[in-house]
Amino acid sequence: MAAPLGTGRARTRARLTGETHAQARLDLAGPDGVPDAGHPEQAALEAAILSELHDAFDRGHHPLDGAVYGMTRVRPSRASLVLHLADGLWEGVLDLLLPEPDAGFDAEDLSVSGIPGLRCRSLPKNRVLLYWPDSAASVLLQLPAGDAAEAWQWVAELDGGGNPMRSATTWTSAEREQLPAYEAGLGDVTARSRVLRRLLAFRNLPAVSLIGADGDVPSLQDFRQFLAGSGAAVRPAPARTGPVRPLKRPVDRALVLAVVGGHAANGLGRGGVGRTRTTVELARAFAARGVRVLVVDADPAGSVRWAFTGGLPDGVRVESAVLGGAPDTERVRQLAREPLQDVVLLDSGPVEQRIIAEAADHWIGVASVWHRPDPWRLLADETTGANGQRLPAGWDERWLAVMRANRWTVRWRLAPGDFEGMFAPFPAAGCAGIVVLGAREQPGARAQDYLAGLHTVLPVLAPAVPYVAGEEDDRGRRAAGAAFERIAETLWGSRTPGTAPGGQGVRRRPLRPGNVS
């Protein structure tokens, strides 16, 4: 019987499983709305799947992924379980779960890797069924639409894949022999099945091991404390940053701005942080305000040439300044002196950006927050308890004990490892502002979470630019474009076209058609 739409159990179940609220309100059972497996064989199969996923994805989960152990959603019922896979993971998951002979270190000591006895077959609606022969236990894998055809072909070819264990219609003798030892290693299958059915409860936590070194897994009491703690309101500490002021244009030439990205402690720049995108979008936003913009592409990769999708806006020119695979600094300076534009934006590669920034009046930094933490420590995971104190080092190895001690009120956020250190190669006095690029809506990745408690002399430009999932994300692109327009207004001031920064009037020049050289 379906539960009423507004039930608290449905909302709790949706938070634990990643289902929509409409899905979660169906087939409710248990105090949190998530039913247990209906029979021991079902619980044992789910426990085995959790154990295998744990071995493959242990510590691999990151909150920005939106997936835990490769799963984006879980739909539990008493009779079965549906696991929604993230894009591109189907082959790795099937190859991990399905059994195959494993000789190990001793060729005569044959064992079975994967789940003994597990079989699969394709089903309509982009699904693959995992089951045990002669058993009612089954788990459905829901594949992304783009992965289904290839996955079905892979399943269809199991008969000729040289591994008869995966395509056998019943148990092989090797699997029967392995099963008792395998089941003994699963421990409490009911507890592990419950964790798999509540897998998405961990999506806003950093990489955690859902099964401890001693085989321990979260209990139902842990889940209750976790939900109570995760719902508590926590006010982030306010950021203290340098003032943002409209820029003043030189009297006799254009205002020259270099767009740069963060550097690591070793002084090397980083590629792929969004410099070119920021350059292009700022050019669009300036041009929309009637400002003549010259974009100088000093990146040997020449990425600005294709970044202007749909052609150049009126009032925007693009010129190249690369010579022999390196920035042509003399041409950069020459283009910056041309009296045909109001603003010159300089874009370069990660290695060359310090040189290019020297030719600019000011620099604009890009702090991208979509990246995972990396060895350069440009960004870092920061996990705190309810009192705001950082959790002790090595908390992941003892995560159950640490989180229970904190009563599950543990917060995660993506924080600048060393915000000012990211831009140390550039003089702070020349900073026109830092663009926070790629902010998301979920806790931990929002701009206010990223900047919470930050103290820096560098000005941070508002608003943060939202993350755009892909080319098909029209709504995201519009929101990002609006953010860049507000940033351009902040930098140029509230002026009508034909007015220079600082309110100085300028003589209008005839528009020159945009071109790419």
C-alpha positions as CSV (number, residue, x, y, z in Angstrom):
1,M,0.0,0.0,0.0
2,A,1.4,3.4,-1.0
3,A,2.2,5.8,1.8
4,P,0.9,9.4,1.8
5,L,3.0,11.8,-0.3
6,G,4.1,13.9,2.7
7,T,5.3,11.0,4.9
8,G,8.6,11.6,6.8
9,R,9.6,8.0,6.1
10,A,9.4,8.7,2.3
11,R,11.6,11.7,2.6
12,T,14.1,9.8,4.8
13,R,14.2,6.9,2.3
14,A,14.8,9.3,-0.6
15,R,17.8,10.8,1.2
16,L,19.2,7.3,2.0
17,T,18.7,5.8,-1.5
18,G,18.8,8.7,-3.9
19,E,15.3,8.0,-5.2
20,T,12.9,10.6,-6.2
21,H,10.3,11.4,-3.5
22,A,7.5,9.8,-5.7
23,Q,9.5,6.6,-5.9
24,A,10.5,6.6,-2.3
25,R,6.9,6.8,-1.0
26,L,6.1,3.4,-2.6
27,D,6.5,0.0,-0.7
28,L,7.6,1.7,2.5
29,A,8.8,-0.6,5.3
30,G,10.9,-0.1,8.4
31,P,11.4,3.0,10.6
32,D,13.3,4.8,7.8
33,G,11.2,3.6,4.9
34,V,13.9,1.2,3.5
35,P,12.8,-2.4,3.6
36,D,15.1,-5.3,4.4
37,A,15.7,-8.1,2.0
38,G,12.8,-10.5,2.1
39,H,14.7,-13.7,2.4
40,P,18.2,-14.9,3.5
41,E,19.4,-15.7,-0.1
42,Q,18.5,-12.1,-1.2
43,A,20.4,-10.6,1.7
44,A,23.4,-12.9,1.0
45,L,23.6,-11.8,-2.7
46,E,23.4,-8.1,-1.8
47,A,26.0,-8.6,0.9
48,A,28.3,-10.2,-1.7
49,I,27.8,-7.4,-4.1
50,L,28.6,-4.7,-1.5
51,S,31.8,-6.6,-0.6
52,E,32.9,-6.8,-4.2
53,L,32.1,-3.2,-4.9
54,H,34.0,-2.2,-1.7
55,D,37.1,-4.0,-2.9
56,A,37.0,-2.1,-6.2
57,F,35.9,1.3,-5.1
58,D,37.3,1.6,-1.6
59,R,38.2,5.3,-1.0
60,G,37.3,5.9,-4.6
61,H,34.1,7.9,-3.8
62,H,34.2,11.6,-3.9
63,P,31.2,13.8,-3.0
64,L,31.3,15.7,-6.3
65,D,30.9,12.4,-8.2
66,G,27.2,12.1,-7.2
67,A,27.9,8.4,-7.0
68,V,29.0,6.0,-4.2
69,Y,30.8,2.8,-5.2
70,G,29.7,3.6,-8.8
71,M,26.0,3.9,-7.9
72,T,23.9,7.0,-8.5
73,R,20.6,5.6,-7.2
74,V,19.3,2.6,-5.2
75,R,15.7,1.4,-5.4
76,P,15.1,-1.3,-2.7
77,S,12.1,-3.6,-2.3
78,R,11.7,-6.7,-0.2
79,A,11.9,-9.0,-3.3
80,S,14.7,-7.3,-5.1
81,L,17.1,-4.4,-5.5
82,V,17.8,-2.0,-8.4
83,L,21.2,-0.3,-8.6
84,H,21.6,2.6,-11.0
85,L,25.1,2.6,-12.4
86,A,27.1,5.8,-13.2
87,D,28.1,6.4,-16.9
88,G,30.7,4.1,-18.3
89,L,31.1,1.8,-15.4
90,W,29.0,-1.2,-16.5
91,E,31.9,-3.3,-17.9
92,G,34.1,-2.8,-14.9
93,V,31.2,-3.7,-12.5
94,L,30.1,-6.8,-14.4
95,D,33.7,-8.0,-14.8
96,L,34.2,-7.5,-11.1
97,L,31.1,-9.2,-9.9
98,L,30.9,-12.2,-12.3
99,P,33.0,-15.2,-11.3
100,E,36.1,-16.5,-13.1
101,P,38.8,-19.1,-12.2
102,D,41.7,-17.6,-10.3
103,A,44.9,-19.6,-9.9
104,G,46.4,-17.1,-7.5
105,F,50.1,-17.7,-6.5
106,D,49.8,-21.5,-6.9
107,A,48.6,-22.8,-10.3
108,E,47.3,-26.0,-8.5
109,D,45.4,-24.0,-5.9
110,L,42.4,-22.9,-8.1
111,S,39.9,-20.5,-6.6
112,V,37.1,-18.3,-7.8
113,S,37.3,-14.5,-8.1
114,G,34.1,-12.5,-8.2
115,I,30.9,-13.9,-6.7
116,P,30.7,-17.7,-6.9
117,G,27.6,-18.8,-8.9
118,L,26.6,-15.3,-10.1
119,R,25.1,-15.2,-13.6
120,C,23.6,-12.4,-15.7
121,R,21.2,-11.8,-18.6
122,S,20.0,-8.7,-20.4
123,L,16.5,-7.3,-19.9
124,P,14.5,-4.6,-21.6
125,K,14.6,-0.9,-20.5
126,N,18.4,-0.8,-20.3
127,R,18.7,-3.4,-17.5
128,V,21.0,-6.3,-16.7
129,L,19.8,-9.0,-14.2
130,L,22.2,-10.5,-11.7
131,Y,21.0,-13.8,-10.2
132,W,22.0,-17.1,-8.6
133,P,20.8,-20.2,-10.5
134,D,18.0,-22.1,-8.8
135,S,17.4,-19.2,-6.4
136,A,14.9,-16.3,-6.2
137,A,17.7,-13.9,-5.3
138,S,18.3,-11.2,-7.9
139,V,19.6,-7.7,-8.3
140,L,18.9,-5.4,-11.3
141,L,21.6,-3.1,-12.7
142,Q,20.0,-0.1,-14.4
143,L,22.4,1.2,-17.1
144,P,22.5,4.6,-18.6
145,A,20.8,4.6,-22.0
146,G,24.0,5.2,-23.8
147,D,25.7,2.2,-22.3
148,A,22.9,-0.4,-22.8
149,A,23.6,-1.6,-26.3
150,E,27.3,-2.2,-25.7
151,A,26.6,-4.0,-22.4
152,W,24.0,-6.3,-24.0
153,Q,26.5,-7.2,-26.7
154,W,29.0,-8.0,-24.0
155,V,26.6,-10.2,-22.2
156,A,25.5,-12.0,-25.4
157,E,29.2,-12.8,-26.1
158,L,29.8,-14.5,-22.8
159,D,29.2,-17.9,-24.3
160,G,32.2,-17.5,-26.6
161,G,34.4,-15.6,-24.2
162,G,36.5,-18.5,-23.1
163,N,35.2,-18.5,-19.6
164,P,32.4,-21.1,-19.3
165,M,31.9,-20.3,-15.6
166,R,30.2,-17.1,-16.5
167,S,27.9,-18.6,-19.0
168,A,27.0,-21.9,-17.3
169,T,23.4,-22.5,-16.6
170,T,24.0,-23.9,-13.1
171,W,26.8,-23.9,-10.5
172,T,30.2,-25.3,-11.4
173,S,32.0,-27.7,-9.0
174,A,34.7,-25.1,-8.4
175,E,32.0,-22.5,-7.3
176,R,30.3,-25.0,-5.0
177,E,33.6,-25.8,-3.3
178,Q,34.4,-22.1,-2.9
179,L,31.0,-21.0,-1.6
180,P,31.3,-22.0,2.1
181,A,34.6,-20.0,2.5
182,Y,33.2,-17.1,0.5
183,E,30.0,-17.0,2.7
184,A,32.1,-17.1,5.9
185,G,34.0,-14.0,4.7
186,L,30.8,-12.0,4.3
187,G,30.1,-11.9,8.0
188,D,26.6,-10.5,8.9
189,V,24.9,-10.5,5.5
190,T,21.8,-8.7,6.9
191,A,23.9,-5.8,8.0
192,R,25.8,-5.5,4.7
193,S,22.6,-5.8,2.7
194,R,21.2,-2.9,4.7
195,V,24.2,-0.8,3.9
196,L,23.9,-1.5,0.2
197,R,20.2,-0.5,0.3
198,R,21.2,2.8,2.0
199,L,24.3,3.4,-0.1
200,L,23.5,7.0,-1.2
201,A,23.4,8.2,2.4
202,F,27.2,8.6,2.0
203,R,27.2,10.7,-1.1
204,N,28.0,14.0,0.7
205,L,30.9,12.5,2.6
206,P,34.5,12.2,1.4
207,A,36.0,8.9,0.4
208,V,35.1,6.4,3.1
209,S,35.5,2.7,3.5
210,L,32.0,1.3,4.1
211,I,33.5,-1.9,5.5
212,G,36.1,-1.5,8.2
213,A,39.3,-3.5,8.5
214,D,37.5,-5.7,11.1
215,G,34.5,-6.2,8.8
216,D,32.3,-3.7,10.7
217,V,29.6,-1.8,8.8
218,P,27.2,1.0,9.9
219,S,24.3,-0.1,12.0
220,L,20.7,1.1,11.8
221,Q,21.4,3.3,14.9
222,D,24.4,4.8,13.0
223,F,22.1,5.7,10.1
224,R,19.6,7.3,12.4
225,Q,22.3,9.4,14.0
226,F,23.7,10.2,10.6
227,L,20.4,11.5,9.3
228,A,19.8,13.5,12.4
229,G,23.3,15.1,12.2
230,S,23.2,15.7,8.5
231,G,20.0,17.7,8.9
232,A,21.4,20.1,11.5
233,A,21.9,23.6,10.3
234,V,25.5,24.8,10.3
235,R,26.4,28.4,9.5
236,P,29.7,28.7,7.6
237,A,32.1,31.2,8.9
238,P,32.0,34.4,6.7
239,A,34.8,35.0,4.2
240,R,37.0,38.0,4.5
241,T,38.4,39.0,1.1
242,G,39.9,42.1,-0.4
243,P,37.6,44.8,-1.8
244,V,36.5,44.6,-5.5
245,R,36.6,47.9,-7.3
246,P,35.8,49.0,-10.9
247,L,38.9,49.2,-13.0
248,K,40.3,52.5,-14.4
249,R,41.3,52.5,-18.0
250,P,44.5,54.2,-19.1
251,V,43.9,57.5,-20.9
252,D,45.6,56.7,-24.2
253,R,45.1,52.9,-24.7
254,A,43.0,49.9,-23.9
255,L,42.8,48.3,-20.4
256,V,44.9,45.1,-20.6
257,L,43.7,42.1,-18.4
258,A,45.5,38.7,-18.2
259,V,43.4,35.7,-17.2
260,V,45.5,33.3,-15.1
261,G,45.0,30.1,-13.2
262,G,46.4,28.8,-9.9
263,H,50.0,27.6,-9.4
264,A,51.3,24.9,-7.1
265,A,54.0,25.3,-4.5
266,N,56.5,24.2,-7.1
267,G,55.7,27.2,-9.3
268,L,54.1,25.2,-12.1
269,G,50.8,26.2,-13.6
270,R,47.9,23.8,-14.1
271,G,46.0,23.1,-17.3
272,G,42.3,22.6,-17.6
273,V,41.2,25.0,-14.8
274,G,39.0,27.2,-17.0
275,R,41.3,30.1,-18.1
276,T,40.2,30.0,-21.7
277,R,36.5,29.6,-20.9
278,T,36.7,32.6,-18.5
279,T,38.5,34.7,-21.1
280,V,35.8,33.9,-23.8
281,E,32.8,34.4,-21.5
282,L,34.2,37.7,-20.2
283,A,34.8,38.9,-23.8
284,R,31.1,38.1,-24.5
285,A,29.9,39.9,-21.4
286,F,32.1,43.0,-22.1
287,A,30.9,43.1,-25.7
288,A,27.3,42.9,-24.6
289,R,27.9,46.1,-22.7
290,G,29.2,47.9,-25.8
291,V,32.8,47.4,-25.0
292,R,35.3,46.7,-27.8
293,V,37.3,43.6,-26.9
294,L,40.4,42.2,-28.3
295,V,41.2,38.6,-27.2
296,V,44.9,37.7,-27.6
297,D,45.5,34.0,-27.8
298,A,49.0,33.4,-26.5
299,D,48.4,29.7,-25.7
300,P,50.4,27.4,-28.1
301,A,47.4,25.1,-28.0
302,G,45.3,27.8,-29.7
303,S,42.2,26.9,-27.8
304,V,40.5,30.3,-28.1
305,R,40.0,29.7,-31.8
306,W,37.3,27.1,-31.2
307,A,36.0,28.3,-27.8
308,F,33.8,30.9,-29.4
309,T,31.0,28.6,-30.3
310,G,28.5,30.1,-32.7
311,G,31.0,32.7,-34.0
312,L,32.4,35.9,-32.6
313,P,30.0,38.4,-31.0
314,D,30.0,41.9,-32.5
315,G,32.8,44.0,-31.1
316,V,35.1,41.1,-30.3
317,R,38.3,40.3,-32.2
318,V,40.7,37.4,-31.7
319,E,44.4,37.6,-32.6
320,S,47.1,35.0,-32.2
321,A,50.4,35.8,-30.5
322,V,52.4,32.5,-30.7
323,L,55.7,32.1,-32.4
324,G,57.6,28.9,-32.6
325,G,55.4,27.1,-30.1
326,A,55.8,29.8,-27.5
327,P,54.1,33.1,-26.7
328,D,55.3,36.0,-28.8
329,T,55.5,38.6,-26.1
330,E,56.5,41.4,-28.5
331,R,53.3,40.8,-30.5
332,V,51.3,40.7,-27.3
333,R,52.6,44.2,-26.4
334,Q,52.0,45.5,-29.9
335,L,48.4,44.3,-29.9
336,A,47.8,45.8,-26.5
337,R,48.8,49.2,-27.8
338,E,46.4,49.2,-30.8
339,P,43.9,52.0,-30.4
340,L,40.9,49.9,-31.8
341,Q,39.6,48.4,-28.6
342,D,38.6,49.3,-25.0
343,V,39.7,46.0,-23.3
344,V,42.4,43.5,-24.2
345,L,42.1,40.0,-22.7
346,L,45.2,37.9,-22.7
347,D,44.9,34.1,-22.6
348,S,47.9,31.7,-22.4
349,G,48.9,28.2,-21.4
350,P,49.7,27.2,-17.8
351,V,53.5,27.4,-18.4
352,E,53.5,30.8,-20.1
353,Q,50.9,32.7,-18.0
354,R,53.4,34.4,-15.7
355,I,55.2,35.9,-18.7
356,I,51.9,37.1,-20.3
357,A,50.7,38.6,-17.0
358,E,53.7,40.9,-17.0
359,A,52.3,42.6,-20.1
360,A,48.9,43.4,-18.5
361,D,47.6,46.2,-16.3
362,H,45.8,43.7,-14.0
363,W,45.3,40.0,-13.8
364,I,42.1,38.0,-13.2
365,G,42.5,34.7,-11.4
366,V,40.4,31.5,-11.9
367,A,39.8,29.3,-8.9
368,S,38.0,26.2,-10.3
369,V,36.1,24.1,-7.8
370,W,35.0,21.2,-10.0
371,H,38.3,19.4,-9.8
372,R,39.0,16.6,-7.4
373,P,41.8,17.2,-4.9
374,D,45.2,16.5,-6.5
375,P,48.8,16.0,-5.5
376,W,49.5,19.7,-6.1
377,R,47.1,20.5,-3.3
378,L,45.5,23.4,-5.1
379,L,42.2,22.2,-3.5
380,A,41.8,20.1,-0.5
381,D,39.1,18.0,1.3
382,E,38.2,19.5,4.6
383,T,36.2,17.5,7.0
384,T,35.0,18.9,10.3
385,G,32.8,17.9,13.2
386,A,29.8,19.8,14.5
387,N,32.0,22.1,16.6
388,G,34.0,23.1,13.4
389,Q,37.2,21.3,14.5
390,R,39.0,19.3,11.8
391,L,38.8,15.6,12.2
392,P,42.1,13.8,13.1
393,A,44.5,12.6,10.5
394,G,43.7,9.1,9.3
395,W,40.0,9.4,10.1
396,D,39.0,7.3,7.1
397,E,40.7,4.2,8.6
398,R,38.6,4.7,11.8
399,W,35.6,6.4,10.2
400,L,32.9,4.5,12.1
401,A,34.5,5.3,15.5
402,V,35.3,8.9,14.6
403,M,31.8,9.6,13.2
404,R,30.1,7.9,16.1
405,A,32.2,10.1,18.5
406,N,31.0,13.1,16.5
407,R,27.4,11.8,16.5
408,W,27.6,11.8,12.7
409,T,27.5,15.6,12.5
410,V,30.5,15.5,10.2
411,R,30.7,18.1,7.4
412,W,32.7,18.0,4.2
413,R,33.6,20.9,1.9
414,L,36.1,21.6,-0.9
415,A,38.5,24.2,0.4
416,P,41.4,26.0,-1.2
417,G,44.5,24.3,0.0
418,D,46.4,27.6,-0.1
419,F,44.3,30.3,-1.7
420,E,46.9,33.0,-1.9
421,G,49.6,30.5,-2.6
422,M,47.7,29.5,-5.7
423,F,48.3,33.0,-7.1
424,A,51.7,33.7,-5.4
425,P,53.5,34.2,-8.8
426,F,51.3,37.3,-9.5
427,P,51.5,40.6,-7.6
428,A,48.6,40.9,-5.3
429,A,48.3,44.6,-6.0
430,G,47.6,43.8,-9.7
431,C,44.7,41.5,-9.0
432,A,41.4,42.7,-10.5
433,G,39.5,39.8,-8.8
434,I,39.3,36.0,-8.5
435,V,36.5,34.2,-10.5
436,V,35.1,31.1,-8.6
437,L,34.3,28.8,-11.5
438,G,32.3,25.6,-11.4
439,A,30.4,26.0,-8.1
440,R,27.6,23.5,-7.6
441,E,24.5,23.4,-5.5
442,Q,25.1,20.4,-3.3
443,P,26.6,20.9,0.2
444,G,30.4,21.1,0.2
445,A,30.7,22.3,-3.4
446,R,28.7,25.6,-3.1
447,A,30.7,28.8,-3.4
448,Q,29.9,29.7,0.2
449,D,31.2,26.4,1.4
450,Y,34.3,26.8,-0.7
451,L,35.0,30.3,0.6
452,A,33.8,29.7,4.2
453,G,36.2,31.2,6.6
454,L,38.7,32.3,3.9
455,H,40.9,35.2,4.8
456,T,42.7,36.7,1.9
457,V,43.8,40.1,0.6
458,L,42.8,39.1,-2.9
459,P,39.4,40.4,-4.1
460,V,36.9,37.6,-5.0
461,L,34.4,38.4,-7.7
462,A,30.7,37.7,-7.2
463,P,28.7,35.8,-8.1
464,A,30.4,32.4,-8.4
465,V,30.0,30.9,-11.9
466,P,27.8,27.7,-11.7
467,Y,29.0,24.4,-13.0
468,V,27.8,23.4,-16.5
469,A,27.3,19.7,-16.9
470,G,27.7,19.6,-20.7
471,E,26.9,21.2,-24.0
472,E,23.3,20.1,-23.7
473,D,22.9,21.9,-20.4
474,D,21.2,25.1,-21.7
475,R,19.9,26.2,-18.4
476,G,23.4,25.9,-16.9
477,R,24.9,27.9,-19.7
478,R,22.4,30.7,-19.3
479,A,23.1,30.8,-15.5
480,A,26.8,30.9,-16.2
481,G,26.5,33.6,-18.8
482,A,24.4,35.7,-16.4
483,A,27.2,35.3,-13.7
484,F,29.8,36.5,-16.2
485,E,27.7,39.5,-17.1
486,R,27.5,40.5,-13.5
487,I,31.2,40.1,-13.1
488,A,31.8,42.2,-16.2
489,E,29.5,44.9,-14.7
490,T,31.5,44.8,-11.5
491,L,34.8,45.3,-13.3
492,W,33.6,47.8,-15.9
493,G,31.1,49.6,-13.6
494,S,27.5,50.7,-14.2
495,R,28.1,52.6,-17.4
496,T,26.5,53.0,-20.7
497,P,28.4,51.9,-23.8
498,G,31.0,54.5,-24.8
499,T,32.0,55.3,-21.3
500,A,35.4,54.2,-20.0
501,P,36.0,52.6,-16.6
502,G,35.9,55.2,-13.8
503,G,33.2,57.2,-15.7
504,Q,35.5,58.8,-18.2
505,G,33.9,59.5,-21.6
506,V,35.6,58.0,-24.6
507,R,35.1,58.8,-28.3
508,R,33.2,56.0,-30.0
509,R,35.0,54.4,-32.9
510,P,33.3,52.5,-35.8
511,L,32.9,48.9,-35.0
512,R,35.4,46.6,-36.8
513,P,34.0,43.3,-37.9
514,G,35.3,40.4,-35.7
515,N,37.8,38.1,-37.2
516,V,40.1,35.3,-36.2
517,S,43.6,35.4,-37.5
